[in-house]
Amino acid sequence: MSAIQLNIIENRGFLFNTNDYMTLRTEHRIVGTLIGCNVNNPRSNAIGGLPAVFSEIEVRFLVEKGLVSLRRNSGLRAPPAPECVQQYRSFLDAQLQDQRRILKKRKVGELEENLEKIMSGQRQKLLKSGVKEADVVLDREKILQDKINEIPELSRENLLVQIPTEHMFRGSEEESVILPPFSRMDELKYKVFSSLWEKGVFVTSGSTFGGDFLIYPSDPLLVHASHVVHVLEDSEVDSRKFVACNRLCVGVKKSCMFAYEDTSGKIIYLTSQFIT
């Protein structure tokens, strides 16, 4: 399987392709954060849509697992090349023709559905103008065709423009990316993230609950997080932080977990849970 291409912006990875995102989520348990608009319910804030953004830790993890390759579209800062412009214009022309065909088909269907009312209206109009009822002759097919000919053609100004979720016309503007080194603390968080992922759980950002990570036993869309994880520089835990973290976890019905690296390089986990 070829690696998924991840777009790098400010050291964070962005994914715009639905199939690629679902592959990472369902097969590799990497969720990221959906920051786009939900297509089916654009006014909802509960569930986002593409693009998905991945943290620096998730990006590095995906790279080291060989699941993604990185690219930076530096050409997006400059005007598009002439061939790219022509490709986009051809794309718009094809969309315009498709929408004209769909609109006309819909209008013809409405005319056929309301043809009896149209003919009745024309009959009443002729009678009011003084034509005798015996002389009123209406050609059903001709009336329908005349009405079809009157259907206005969709103009380019009224074209419904599709906004793609990923770059449609790739070119030579893509460049390779080298990730910057982590700080000591970020390196430790990366080790904790990798260690948790190896245990078969879903791991996401824990900033919502004041932690470093959240642990989910299954997809976050299906279940609530079970643990809030706090990464420590060493085995010492400040008492005030310990109490504050646990009180927050009690309020949100989650277990509080502390993680640190021992002298041998092994990640150690301490889980606490208040009994109420």
N, C-alpha and C positions, 0 to 999 in steps of 0.2 A: 504494500500500500504506500503510495507517495505521501510525503509529509504535507500537512496542511500549511498554507501560507498565511502567516500572521503579520498584520500591518503594525509597524512600530511608530508610535507618536509619543514623544516625551517619555521614552523608556517603558511605556505601557503598551500592551498588545491589544489591537482592535480586530474583531472578526465580523465580517459583514455577510458571510454566506451561511444560509440556514442549515444546509446539509453538513457543512464542516462543524458548525457549532453543536449540532445534535450529536455528531460523532464524538466530540470531546466530552460532552455532557453524559451521554448514555453509555459509552464504551470505556471512557477513561476517567469518569467522575471528576472532571474539572469544570466548574460551573461559571466562574467569572461573575460579572455583573451586567445585566441587561439594562442599558441606559437609553435605549431608543423608545419610540412610540409603538404601542401595541396596535397592529394594523386593524384587528377586528374590533377593538374597543379603544379608540385613540384618546378618549377623555379619562381613562382609568389610570390611576397611579399604583394600583395593587400589583400588576404584572407588567413588566417592561417588554420591549422588543429589541430587535437588532438596531445598532451594533452592540456586540458584547465586548466589554473591556476587561482585560486580565491584568492583575497586579504584576509588579516586577518579579515577585516570588513565583507566581504562577507561570509567567513567561519563561523564566530560567528553568523551572521544573519541566515544562513542556519541551524545551529545547534539549535538555539533557536526556529526556526519555525518547528523543528522536521522533516526537509526534508532530512537531511544527518546524517550518523554516521561517526565518525572519526577513522582512523586506521593508524598505522605507521609500515611499513614493515622493522623492524630492521634486519630481517634475510637476507635482500639483501646485507648487509655488510659482510656476511660470505659466505663460499662456499655452494652451494646448497646441500640439503640432497640427499642421494643415490636414494630414490624413486622419487624425483623430476627430477634427471638426467635421470632416466629410462623413465619417462613419456615424457620428451623432446625428447629422442632418438626415442621412438615409434612414436611421432608426426612427426619427420623428416622422418622416414621410410615410414609413410603413405603418406607424401607429395611427396616423391621420386616416389612411385608407381603411384600416381595420375598423376604426371608430365610425367612419362614414357608412361602412357596410352594415355595422351593427345597428346604428341609429336608423338607417333607412328600413331595415328589416323590422325593427320595432314599430316604426311609424306605419308601415304597410299593414302590420298585424292589427294595430289600433283602428285603421281605416276599415279593414275587412270586418272587424267586430262591430263597428258602428255604422256600417254601410246602409242598413235599413233606416236608421234615423236621418242620415244624410239625404237619402232619396225622399223620405217623407217631408223633410224640410224644403227640398227643391220643388216637390209637388205643391205644397202649400203656397210657396212663393209664386209659382205659375198661375195658380188659381186666383190669388189676390191680384195679379196683374191683368186679369180678365180672360185668361185662357179657359175654355170650357174643359170640364173634366174628361169628356170623351176624347178630346184632342191632346191630352197630356200623355206623352209617350217618353218614357225614361229608359235609357240603355244602361243597364247595370254595369257592364264591363267598361263602357266608355266613361261613366262617372267615376268609377274606381281608378281608371288609368289617368284621368284628368287630375284627380286628387293626388295621385302618386307623383305626377309631374310637378305639382305645386310644392312638394316637400323641399324645403330649403336645404342646401348642401352645407354640411358642417364646415365652418371656417377654421383656419389655423389658429385664430385668436381664441376660439372656444375649445380647442383641443385639451382633453384631460391628459396632463403630462405625468407620465410615470417617473417617480424618483427611485432609481435603482438603489439597492442596499449595498452594492459593491461596485468598484470601478469596472465599467463595461469594456473599455478598450485599453488593454495594457500595452505598454511600449517599453522603450529603452530607459525610461525615467527611473526604473526600480534600481535600488542599490542594496548591497549587502549591509548587515547590521552587526556590530560588535557591542554586546551588553557591557555597561560599566561595572566595575567591581562592587561588591557589597561592603557595607560597614560591618564591624564585628557583630553588632546586635542583629542586623538584617541577615547575616550569615547564620546566626543561631536560629532565627525564626524560620529560615529556609530549611534547616535540618529538622526542626520540629514539624513543619508542614510535610516534608517528605516522609518522616517517620509515621505521622498520622495517616497519610494516604496509603502507605504500605499495609496498614491494618484493615483496609477495605472499606473505609468510611468516606463520606463527602466532607470536604474541608473548605470553608469559605471565610471571608473576612469577619472578624468579631467586633468591629468598631461600633456596631449598633448597640452592643451590650457592654461596651467599655473594655473588651478584651482584644486579643490578637487574632484569634480564630474561633470559629464555631464548628462543632462536630455534628453531623447529621448521619443517622444510621442508614438513610436512604435519600432519594432525591429531595432537595429542599422544597420542591413544589408539593410533595406528598406528605412530609412529616415535619415536625418542629425540631429544632436543634436540641440535642441532649446535653451538651457540655459547652461551657464558655472557657476557652483556653487562654491563660496568661503566661507569656514566656519570660523567664527570669534569667538574669545574668549569672546567678549562682544559686546555691541551695537555700540561701537565706531569704526569708519572706518577711517584709515589714508587717508588723502586727496590725497597723491601721489599714494597710492595703488589703491584708487578709480578711479583715472583718468587712470592709467596704465591698470587696468583690463577692464575698459570700452572701451578704445582705441583698445585693443586686440579683444574684442568681436565685435566691429564695423568692424574690418578688416575681421573677419571670419563669419560675418552676424549671430551673436547669441546674445541673451539677457544675461546681466550680473546679477547674483543673489548672494546676500549675506545672510548668514544664521547664526543665533546665538540663544542662549538659554536665555530666560528671567528669572526673579527671581522665577517665579512659575514653572519652568521646561518645559515650552512650547517653541517649536521651532518657531522662527519668521523669516519670509523671506522678504527681501527687494530687489525688482527688479528695475533695471535702464536700460534705453535704449536710446542711443543717436539718435537723428533724424537728418538725413543728407539730 
